[in-house]
Amino acid sequence: MAEEEIIPVEEGSGPVPVLKWDQGLFEQIVRGFQFPAEWDARYPQQGQTAADAPPGYIT
């Protein structure tokens, strides 16, 4: 198996813009897309990543 090469990516260098999330934007998205309450959407705490999602949650 070939080794994977990790290439650092500079912010803003890709075709998709880098999103700067904050609590307010998260709440706007939850309201704007009318997330059902049973989804229990949660904004991560500082320092958390998608890998820290509780079991059963998607990111």
CHARMM internal coordinates of N, CA and C (Angstrom, degrees):
IC EDIT
DIST 1 N 1 CA 1.4516
DIST 1 CA 1 C 1.5283
ANGL 1 N 1 CA 1 C 108.60
DIST 1 C 2 N 1.3228
ANGL 1 CA 1 C 2 N 116.11
DIHE 1 N 1 CA 1 C 2 N 137.60
DIST 2 N 2 CA 1.4619
ANGL 1 C 2 N 2 CA 121.25
DIHE 1 CA 1 C 2 N 2 CA -179.28
DIST 2 CA 2 C 1.5188
ANGL 2 N 2 CA 2 C 110.12
DIHE 1 C 2 N 2 CA 2 C -74.39
DIST 2 C 3 N 1.3339
ANGL 2 CA 2 C 3 N 114.53
DIHE 2 N 2 CA 2 C 3 N 148.57
DIST 3 N 3 CA 1.4621
ANGL 2 C 3 N 3 CA 119.12
DIHE 2 CA 2 C 3 N 3 CA 176.62
DIST 3 CA 3 C 1.5197
ANGL 3 N 3 CA 3 C 109.39
DIHE 2 C 3 N 3 CA 3 C -75.07
DIST 3 C 4 N 1.3143
ANGL 3 CA 3 C 4 N 115.76
DIHE 3 N 3 CA 3 C 4 N 145.19
DIST 4 N 4 CA 1.4565
ANGL 3 C 4 N 4 CA 119.99
DIHE 3 CA 3 C 4 N 4 CA 176.89
DIST 4 CA 4 C 1.5194
ANGL 4 N 4 CA 4 C 108.89
DIHE 3 C 4 N 4 CA 4 C -83.18
DIST 4 C 5 N 1.3189
ANGL 4 CA 4 C 5 N 115.63
DIHE 4 N 4 CA 4 C 5 N 139.57
DIST 5 N 5 CA 1.4485
ANGL 4 C 5 N 5 CA 120.48
DIHE 4 CA 4 C 5 N 5 CA 175.94
DIST 5 CA 5 C 1.5223
ANGL 5 N 5 CA 5 C 108.16
DIHE 4 C 5 N 5 CA 5 C -102.20
DIST 5 C 6 N 1.3150
ANGL 5 CA 5 C 6 N 116.45
DIHE 5 N 5 CA 5 C 6 N 127.56
DIST 6 N 6 CA 1.4634
ANGL 5 C 6 N 6 CA 120.91
DIHE 5 CA 5 C 6 N 6 CA 178.50
DIST 6 CA 6 C 1.5207
ANGL 6 N 6 CA 6 C 107.64
DIHE 5 C 6 N 6 CA 6 C -97.66
DIST 6 C 7 N 1.3148
ANGL 6 CA 6 C 7 N 115.08
DIHE 6 N 6 CA 6 C 7 N 119.77
DIST 7 N 7 CA 1.4571
ANGL 6 C 7 N 7 CA 120.98
DIHE 6 CA 6 C 7 N 7 CA -178.32
DIST 7 CA 7 C 1.5168
ANGL 7 N 7 CA 7 C 108.19
DIHE 6 C 7 N 7 CA 7 C -110.74
DIST 7 C 8 N 1.3367
ANGL 7 CA 7 C 8 N 117.40
DIHE 7 N 7 CA 7 C 8 N 119.06
DIST 8 N 8 CA 1.4689
ANGL 7 C 8 N 8 CA 118.73
DIHE 7 CA 7 C 8 N 8 CA 178.50
DIST 8 CA 8 C 1.5305
ANGL 8 N 8 CA 8 C 110.44
DIHE 7 C 8 N 8 CA 8 C -64.34
DIST 8 C 9 N 1.3221
ANGL 8 CA 8 C 9 N 115.72
DIHE 8 N 8 CA 8 C 9 N 142.09
DIST 9 N 9 CA 1.4623
ANGL 8 C 9 N 9 CA 121.25
DIHE 8 CA 8 C 9 N 9 CA -178.94
DIST 9 CA 9 C 1.5190
ANGL 9 N 9 CA 9 C 107.94
DIHE 8 C 9 N 9 CA 9 C -115.43
DIST 9 C 10 N 1.3218
ANGL 9 CA 9 C 10 N 114.77
DIHE 9 N 9 CA 9 C 10 N 128.22
DIST 10 N 10 CA 1.4596
ANGL 9 C 10 N 10 CA 119.32
DIHE 9 CA 9 C 10 N 10 CA 177.41
DIST 10 CA 10 C 1.5201
ANGL 10 N 10 CA 10 C 109.33
DIHE 9 C 10 N 10 CA 10 C -78.62
DIST 10 C 11 N 1.3159
ANGL 10 CA 10 C 11 N 116.34
DIHE 10 N 10 CA 10 C 11 N 142.41
DIST 11 N 11 CA 1.4615
ANGL 10 C 11 N 11 CA 121.17
DIHE 10 CA 10 C 11 N 11 CA 179.31
DIST 11 CA 11 C 1.5119
ANGL 11 N 11 CA 11 C 110.14
DIHE 10 C 11 N 11 CA 11 C -56.70
DIST 11 C 12 N 1.3258
ANGL 11 CA 11 C 12 N 115.61
DIHE 11 N 11 CA 11 C 12 N 130.87
DIST 12 N 12 CA 1.4461
ANGL 11 C 12 N 12 CA 120.83
DIHE 11 CA 11 C 12 N 12 CA 177.45
DIST 12 CA 12 C 1.5168
ANGL 12 N 12 CA 12 C 114.50
DIHE 11 C 12 N 12 CA 12 C 82.61
DIST 12 C 13 N 1.3396
ANGL 12 CA 12 C 13 N 117.41
DIHE 12 N 12 CA 12 C 13 N 5.14
DIST 13 N 13 CA 1.4561
ANGL 12 C 13 N 13 CA 118.86
DIHE 12 CA 12 C 13 N 13 CA -176.97
DIST 13 CA 13 C 1.5239
ANGL 13 N 13 CA 13 C 113.63
DIHE 12 C 13 N 13 CA 13 C -88.67
DIST 13 C 14 N 1.3182
ANGL 13 CA 13 C 14 N 117.91
DIHE 13 N 13 CA 13 C 14 N -11.87
DIST 14 N 14 CA 1.4582
ANGL 13 C 14 N 14 CA 121.04
DIHE 13 CA 13 C 14 N 14 CA -177.30
DIST 14 CA 14 C 1.5121
ANGL 14 N 14 CA 14 C 112.40
DIHE 13 C 14 N 14 CA 14 C -95.73
DIST 14 C 15 N 1.3265
ANGL 14 CA 14 C 15 N 115.96
DIHE 14 N 14 CA 14 C 15 N 176.60
DIST 15 N 15 CA 1.4631
ANGL 14 C 15 N 15 CA 120.27
DIHE 14 CA 14 C 15 N 15 CA -178.86
DIST 15 CA 15 C 1.5289
ANGL 15 N 15 CA 15 C 113.56
DIHE 14 C 15 N 15 CA 15 C -74.88
DIST 15 C 16 N 1.3237
ANGL 15 CA 15 C 16 N 117.45
DIHE 15 N 15 CA 15 C 16 N -16.12
DIST 16 N 16 CA 1.4597
ANGL 15 C 16 N 16 CA 121.88
DIHE 15 CA 15 C 16 N 16 CA -179.25
DIST 16 CA 16 C 1.5240
ANGL 16 N 16 CA 16 C 108.18
DIHE 15 C 16 N 16 CA 16 C -107.01
DIST 16 C 17 N 1.3330
ANGL 16 CA 16 C 17 N 118.08
DIHE 16 N 16 CA 16 C 17 N 129.24
DIST 17 N 17 CA 1.4664
ANGL 16 C 17 N 17 CA 119.34
DIHE 16 CA 16 C 17 N 17 CA -178.72
DIST 17 CA 17 C 1.5271
ANGL 17 N 17 CA 17 C 111.91
DIHE 16 C 17 N 17 CA 17 C -65.93
DIST 17 C 18 N 1.3043
ANGL 17 CA 17 C 18 N 116.21
DIHE 17 N 17 CA 17 C 18 N 148.07
DIST 18 N 18 CA 1.4609
ANGL 17 C 18 N 18 CA 122.38
DIHE 17 CA 17 C 18 N 18 CA 176.33
DIST 18 CA 18 C 1.5234
ANGL 18 N 18 CA 18 C 107.95
DIHE 17 C 18 N 18 CA 18 C -77.12
DIST 18 C 19 N 1.3347
ANGL 18 CA 18 C 19 N 116.36
DIHE 18 N 18 CA 18 C 19 N 126.45
DIST 19 N 19 CA 1.4662
ANGL 18 C 19 N 19 CA 120.56
DIHE 18 CA 18 C 19 N 19 CA 179.83
DIST 19 CA 19 C 1.5183
ANGL 19 N 19 CA 19 C 109.87
DIHE 18 C 19 N 19 CA 19 C -89.25
DIST 19 C 20 N 1.2898
ANGL 19 CA 19 C 20 N 116.42
DIHE 19 N 19 CA 19 C 20 N 131.86
DIST 20 N 20 CA 1.4618
ANGL 19 C 20 N 20 CA 122.65
DIHE 19 CA 19 C 20 N 20 CA 175.97
DIST 20 CA 20 C 1.5268
ANGL 20 N 20 CA 20 C 106.88
DIHE 19 C 20 N 20 CA 20 C -102.84
DIST 20 C 21 N 1.3260
ANGL 20 CA 20 C 21 N 116.60
DIHE 20 N 20 CA 20 C 21 N 92.96
DIST 21 N 21 CA 1.4542
ANGL 20 C 21 N 21 CA 121.75
DIHE 20 CA 20 C 21 N 21 CA -176.81
DIST 21 CA 21 C 1.5171
ANGL 21 N 21 CA 21 C 110.86
DIHE 20 C 21 N 21 CA 21 C -79.86
DIST 21 C 22 N 1.3095
ANGL 21 CA 21 C 22 N 114.92
DIHE 21 N 21 CA 21 C 22 N 148.18
DIST 22 N 22 CA 1.4552
ANGL 21 C 22 N 22 CA 121.44
DIHE 21 CA 21 C 22 N 22 CA 167.77
DIST 22 CA 22 C 1.5251
ANGL 22 N 22 CA 22 C 107.18
DIHE 21 C 22 N 22 CA 22 C -145.87
DIST 22 C 23 N 1.3002
ANGL 22 CA 22 C 23 N 116.57
DIHE 22 N 22 CA 22 C 23 N 171.63
DIST 23 N 23 CA 1.4633
ANGL 22 C 23 N 23 CA 121.53
DIHE 22 CA 22 C 23 N 23 CA -176.52
DIST 23 CA 23 C 1.5224
ANGL 23 N 23 CA 23 C 111.49
DIHE 22 C 23 N 23 CA 23 C -56.45
DIST 23 C 24 N 1.3272
ANGL 23 CA 23 C 24 N 117.57
DIHE 23 N 23 CA 23 C 24 N -41.43
DIST 24 N 24 CA 1.4571
ANGL 23 C 24 N 24 CA 121.12
DIHE 23 CA 23 C 24 N 24 CA -178.51
DIST 24 CA 24 C 1.5212
ANGL 24 N 24 CA 24 C 112.55
DIHE 23 C 24 N 24 CA 24 C -63.87
DIST 24 C 25 N 1.3302
ANGL 24 CA 24 C 25 N 117.63
DIHE 24 N 24 CA 24 C 25 N -44.58
DIST 25 N 25 CA 1.4546
ANGL 24 C 25 N 25 CA 121.09
DIHE 24 CA 24 C 25 N 25 CA 178.45
DIST 25 CA 25 C 1.5208
ANGL 25 N 25 CA 25 C 110.52
DIHE 24 C 25 N 25 CA 25 C -64.17
DIST 25 C 26 N 1.3148
ANGL 25 CA 25 C 26 N 117.14
DIHE 25 N 25 CA 25 C 26 N -41.40
DIST 26 N 26 CA 1.4616
ANGL 25 C 26 N 26 CA 121.54
DIHE 25 CA 25 C 26 N 26 CA 177.62
DIST 26 CA 26 C 1.5264
ANGL 26 N 26 CA 26 C 110.27
DIHE 25 C 26 N 26 CA 26 C -57.74
DIST 26 C 27 N 1.3308
ANGL 26 CA 26 C 27 N 116.80
DIHE 26 N 26 CA 26 C 27 N -47.61
DIST 27 N 27 CA 1.4656
ANGL 26 C 27 N 27 CA 120.68
DIHE 26 CA 26 C 27 N 27 CA -179.06
DIST 27 CA 27 C 1.5302
ANGL 27 N 27 CA 27 C 111.39
DIHE 26 C 27 N 27 CA 27 C -64.67
DIST 27 C 28 N 1.3365
ANGL 27 CA 27 C 28 N 117.76
DIHE 27 N 27 CA 27 C 28 N -36.00
DIST 28 N 28 CA 1.4658
ANGL 27 C 28 N 28 CA 120.96
DIHE 27 CA 27 C 28 N 28 CA 176.43
DIST 28 CA 28 C 1.5291
ANGL 28 N 28 CA 28 C 110.59
DIHE 27 C 28 N 28 CA 28 C -62.86
DIST 28 C 29 N 1.3244
ANGL 28 CA 28 C 29 N 116.95
DIHE 28 N 28 CA 28 C 29 N -42.44
DIST 29 N 29 CA 1.4617
ANGL 28 C 29 N 29 CA 121.18
DIHE 28 CA 28 C 29 N 29 CA 179.60
DIST 29 CA 29 C 1.5231
ANGL 29 N 29 CA 29 C 110.28
DIHE 28 C 29 N 29 CA 29 C -64.65
DIST 29 C 30 N 1.3324
ANGL 29 CA 29 C 30 N 117.08
DIHE 29 N 29 CA 29 C 30 N -45.26
DIST 30 N 30 CA 1.4661
ANGL 29 C 30 N 30 CA 121.30
DIHE 29 CA 29 C 30 N 30 CA -179.78
DIST 30 CA 30 C 1.5290
ANGL 30 N 30 CA 30 C 110.19
DIHE 29 C 30 N 30 CA 30 C -59.86
DIST 30 C 31 N 1.3397
ANGL 30 CA 30 C 31 N 116.94
DIHE 30 N 30 CA 30 C 31 N -44.94
DIST 31 N 31 CA 1.4727
ANGL 30 C 31 N 31 CA 120.42
DIHE 30 CA 30 C 31 N 31 CA 178.88
DIST 31 CA 31 C 1.5225
ANGL 31 N 31 CA 31 C 111.30
DIHE 30 C 31 N 31 CA 31 C -70.53
DIST 31 C 32 N 1.3330
ANGL 31 CA 31 C 32 N 117.03
DIHE 31 N 31 CA 31 C 32 N -46.41
DIST 32 N 32 CA 1.4549
ANGL 31 C 32 N 32 CA 121.97
DIHE 31 CA 31 C 32 N 32 CA -175.40
DIST 32 CA 32 C 1.5260
ANGL 32 N 32 CA 32 C 113.23
DIHE 31 C 32 N 32 CA 32 C -62.01
DIST 32 C 33 N 1.3268
ANGL 32 CA 32 C 33 N 116.53
DIHE 32 N 32 CA 32 C 33 N -37.62
DIST 33 N 33 CA 1.4607
ANGL 32 C 33 N 33 CA 120.27
DIHE 32 CA 32 C 33 N 33 CA 179.57
DIST 33 CA 33 C 1.5290
ANGL 33 N 33 CA 33 C 111.78
DIHE 32 C 33 N 33 CA 33 C -96.01
DIST 33 C 34 N 1.3236
ANGL 33 CA 33 C 34 N 115.70
DIHE 33 N 33 CA 33 C 34 N 6.05
DIST 34 N 34 CA 1.4682
ANGL 33 C 34 N 34 CA 123.24
DIHE 33 CA 33 C 34 N 34 CA 176.71
DIST 34 CA 34 C 1.5326
ANGL 34 N 34 CA 34 C 112.15
DIHE 33 C 34 N 34 CA 34 C 49.72
DIST 34 C 35 N 1.3414
ANGL 34 CA 34 C 35 N 115.50
DIHE 34 N 34 CA 34 C 35 N 55.72
DIST 35 N 35 CA 1.4609
ANGL 34 C 35 N 35 CA 119.98
DIHE 34 CA 34 C 35 N 35 CA 176.50
DIST 35 CA 35 C 1.5303
ANGL 35 N 35 CA 35 C 108.52
DIHE 34 C 35 N 35 CA 35 C -60.49
DIST 35 C 36 N 1.3133
ANGL 35 CA 35 C 36 N 118.84
DIHE 35 N 35 CA 35 C 36 N 129.56
DIST 36 N 36 CA 1.4629
ANGL 35 C 36 N 36 CA 120.34
DIHE 35 CA 35 C 36 N 36 CA 177.13
DIST 36 CA 36 C 1.5363
ANGL 36 N 36 CA 36 C 110.88
DIHE 35 C 36 N 36 CA 36 C -63.49
DIST 36 C 37 N 1.3218
ANGL 36 CA 36 C 37 N 117.00
DIHE 36 N 36 CA 36 C 37 N 144.96
DIST 37 N 37 CA 1.4635
ANGL 36 C 37 N 37 CA 121.47
DIHE 36 CA 36 C 37 N 37 CA -179.33
DIST 37 CA 37 C 1.5262
ANGL 37 N 37 CA 37 C 112.06
DIHE 36 C 37 N 37 CA 37 C -57.19
DIST 37 C 38 N 1.3546
ANGL 37 CA 37 C 38 N 116.99
DIHE 37 N 37 CA 37 C 38 N -33.40
DIST 38 N 38 CA 1.4715
ANGL 37 C 38 N 38 CA 119.48
DIHE 37 CA 37 C 38 N 38 CA -178.57
DIST 38 CA 38 C 1.5280
ANGL 38 N 38 CA 38 C 112.66
DIHE 37 C 38 N 38 CA 38 C -67.45
DIST 38 C 39 N 1.3334
ANGL 38 CA 38 C 39 N 117.81
DIHE 38 N 38 CA 38 C 39 N -13.32
DIST 39 N 39 CA 1.4692
ANGL 38 C 39 N 39 CA 119.94
DIHE 38 CA 38 C 39 N 39 CA 175.23
DIST 39 CA 39 C 1.5270
ANGL 39 N 39 CA 39 C 110.55
DIHE 38 C 39 N 39 CA 39 C -72.12
DIST 39 C 40 N 1.3250
ANGL 39 CA 39 C 40 N 117.38
DIHE 39 N 39 CA 39 C 40 N -22.70
DIST 40 N 40 CA 1.4623
ANGL 39 C 40 N 40 CA 122.60
DIHE 39 CA 39 C 40 N 40 CA 178.74
DIST 40 CA 40 C 1.5328
ANGL 40 N 40 CA 40 C 111.41
DIHE 39 C 40 N 40 CA 40 C 50.82
DIST 40 C 41 N 1.3355
ANGL 40 CA 40 C 41 N 116.13
DIHE 40 N 40 CA 40 C 41 N 49.30
DIST 41 N 41 CA 1.4685
ANGL 40 C 41 N 41 CA 121.12
DIHE 40 CA 40 C 41 N 41 CA -179.72
DIST 41 CA 41 C 1.5244
ANGL 41 N 41 CA 41 C 109.39
DIHE 40 C 41 N 41 CA 41 C -60.31
DIST 41 C 42 N 1.3201
ANGL 41 CA 41 C 42 N 116.23
DIHE 41 N 41 CA 41 C 42 N 133.82
DIST 42 N 42 CA 1.4630
ANGL 41 C 42 N 42 CA 121.19
DIHE 41 CA 41 C 42 N 42 CA -177.32
DIST 42 CA 42 C 1.5229
ANGL 42 N 42 CA 42 C 110.78
DIHE 41 C 42 N 42 CA 42 C -130.06
DIST 42 C 43 N 1.3141
ANGL 42 CA 42 C 43 N 115.44
DIHE 42 N 42 CA 42 C 43 N 135.64
DIST 43 N 43 CA 1.4606
ANGL 42 C 43 N 43 CA 121.00
DIHE 42 CA 42 C 43 N 43 CA 172.95
DIST 43 CA 43 C 1.5228
ANGL 43 N 43 CA 43 C 106.72
DIHE 42 C 43 N 43 CA 43 C -82.48
DIST 43 C 44 N 1.3317
ANGL 43 CA 43 C 44 N 118.54
DIHE 43 N 43 CA 43 C 44 N 131.74
DIST 44 N 44 CA 1.4649
ANGL 43 C 44 N 44 CA 119.62
DIHE 43 CA 43 C 44 N 44 CA -177.36
DIST 44 CA 44 C 1.5280
ANGL 44 N 44 CA 44 C 112.52
DIHE 43 C 44 N 44 CA 44 C -67.38
DIST 44 C 45 N 1.2988
ANGL 44 CA 44 C 45 N 115.13
DIHE 44 N 44 CA 44 C 45 N 151.07
DIST 45 N 45 CA 1.4522
ANGL 44 C 45 N 45 CA 120.40
DIHE 44 CA 44 C 45 N 45 CA 175.55
DIST 45 CA 45 C 1.5222
ANGL 45 N 45 CA 45 C 108.89
DIHE 44 C 45 N 45 CA 45 C -75.61
DIST 45 C 46 N 1.3163
ANGL 45 CA 45 C 46 N 116.75
DIHE 45 N 45 CA 45 C 46 N 158.76
DIST 46 N 46 CA 1.4593
ANGL 45 C 46 N 46 CA 120.74
DIHE 45 CA 45 C 46 N 46 CA -178.90
DIST 46 CA 46 C 1.5279
ANGL 46 N 46 CA 46 C 109.90
DIHE 45 C 46 N 46 CA 46 C -55.77
DIST 46 C 47 N 1.3229
ANGL 46 CA 46 C 47 N 115.89
DIHE 46 N 46 CA 46 C 47 N 132.86
DIST 47 N 47 CA 1.4597
ANGL 46 C 47 N 47 CA 121.60
DIHE 46 CA 46 C 47 N 47 CA 179.26
DIST 47 CA 47 C 1.5154
ANGL 47 N 47 CA 47 C 113.82
DIHE 46 C 47 N 47 CA 47 C 92.49
DIST 47 C 48 N 1.3394
ANGL 47 CA 47 C 48 N 117.78
DIHE 47 N 47 CA 47 C 48 N -12.70
DIST 48 N 48 CA 1.4603
ANGL 47 C 48 N 48 CA 120.05
DIHE 47 CA 47 C 48 N 48 CA 178.56
DIST 48 CA 48 C 1.5245
ANGL 48 N 48 CA 48 C 110.43
DIHE 47 C 48 N 48 CA 48 C -81.95
DIST 48 C 49 N 1.3261
ANGL 48 CA 48 C 49 N 115.35
DIHE 48 N 48 CA 48 C 49 N 154.49
DIST 49 N 49 CA 1.4585
ANGL 48 C 49 N 49 CA 121.85
DIHE 48 CA 48 C 49 N 49 CA 175.61
DIST 49 CA 49 C 1.5198
ANGL 49 N 49 CA 49 C 107.90
DIHE 48 C 49 N 49 CA 49 C -126.88
DIST 49 C 50 N 1.3268
ANGL 49 CA 49 C 50 N 116.04
DIHE 49 N 49 CA 49 C 50 N 177.33
DIST 50 N 50 CA 1.4643
ANGL 49 C 50 N 50 CA 120.42
DIHE 49 CA 49 C 50 N 50 CA 177.75
DIST 50 CA 50 C 1.5272
ANGL 50 N 50 CA 50 C 110.96
DIHE 49 C 50 N 50 CA 50 C -58.97
DIST 50 C 51 N 1.3070
ANGL 50 CA 50 C 51 N 117.52
DIHE 50 N 50 CA 50 C 51 N -28.75
DIST 51 N 51 CA 1.4605
ANGL 50 C 51 N 51 CA 121.21
DIHE 50 CA 50 C 51 N 51 CA 179.71
DIST 51 CA 51 C 1.5285
ANGL 51 N 51 CA 51 C 111.98
DIHE 50 C 51 N 51 CA 51 C -68.02
DIST 51 C 52 N 1.3224
ANGL 51 CA 51 C 52 N 117.52
DIHE 51 N 51 CA 51 C 52 N -16.38
DIST 52 N 52 CA 1.4700
ANGL 51 C 52 N 52 CA 121.82
DIHE 51 CA 51 C 52 N 52 CA -179.27
DIST 52 CA 52 C 1.5277
ANGL 52 N 52 CA 52 C 112.90
DIHE 51 C 52 N 52 CA 52 C -90.47
DIST 52 C 53 N 1.3308
ANGL 52 CA 52 C 53 N 117.75
DIHE 52 N 52 CA 52 C 53 N 4.59
DIST 53 N 53 CA 1.4660
ANGL 52 C 53 N 53 CA 120.40
DIHE 52 CA 52 C 53 N 53 CA -178.83
DIST 53 CA 53 C 1.5336
ANGL 53 N 53 CA 53 C 110.09
DIHE 52 C 53 N 53 CA 53 C -61.03
DIST 53 C 54 N 1.3389
ANGL 53 CA 53 C 54 N 117.26
DIHE 53 N 53 CA 53 C 54 N 138.60
DIST 54 N 54 CA 1.4688
ANGL 53 C 54 N 54 CA 119.85
DIHE 53 CA 53 C 54 N 54 CA 178.63
DIST 54 CA 54 C 1.5360
ANGL 54 N 54 CA 54 C 110.82
DIHE 53 C 54 N 54 CA 54 C -62.22
DIST 54 C 55 N 1.3152
ANGL 54 CA 54 C 55 N 117.28
DIHE 54 N 54 CA 54 C 55 N 157.29
DIST 55 N 55 CA 1.4768
ANGL 54 C 55 N 55 CA 119.83
DIHE 54 CA 54 C 55 N 55 CA 176.76
DIST 55 CA 55 C 1.5241
ANGL 55 N 55 CA 55 C 110.40
DIHE 54 C 55 N 55 CA 55 C -54.26
DIST 55 C 56 N 1.3162
ANGL 55 CA 55 C 56 N 116.74
DIHE 55 N 55 CA 55 C 56 N 137.42
DIST 56 N 56 CA 1.4583
ANGL 55 C 56 N 56 CA 121.78
DIHE 55 CA 55 C 56 N 56 CA 179.80
DIST 56 CA 56 C 1.5130
ANGL 56 N 56 CA 56 C 114.59
DIHE 55 C 56 N 56 CA 56 C 90.52
DIST 56 C 57 N 1.3321
ANGL 56 CA 56 C 57 N 118.41
DIHE 56 N 56 CA 56 C 57 N -9.39
DIST 57 N 57 CA 1.4604
ANGL 56 C 57 N 57 CA 122.00
DIHE 56 CA 56 C 57 N 57 CA 179.14
DIST 57 CA 57 C 1.5187
ANGL 57 N 57 CA 57 C 109.98
DIHE 56 C 57 N 57 CA 57 C -96.23
DIST 57 C 58 N 1.3327
ANGL 57 CA 57 C 58 N 115.17
DIHE 57 N 57 CA 57 C 58 N 150.16
DIST 58 N 58 CA 1.4625
ANGL 57 C 58 N 58 CA 120.57
DIHE 57 CA 57 C 58 N 58 CA 174.26
DIST 58 CA 58 C 1.5193
ANGL 58 N 58 CA 58 C 108.38
DIHE 57 C 58 N 58 CA 58 C -113.89
DIST 58 C 59 N 1.3011
ANGL 58 CA 58 C 59 N 115.52
DIHE 58 N 58 CA 58 C 59 N 157.90
DIST 59 N 59 CA 1.4699
ANGL 58 C 59 N 59 CA 119.56
DIHE 58 CA 58 C 59 N 59 CA -179.46
DIST 59 CA 59 C 1.4998
ANGL 59 N 59 CA 59 C 110.50
DIHE 58 C 59 N 59 CA 59 C -125.04
END
COOR INIT
IC SEED 1 N 1 CA 1 C
IC BUILD
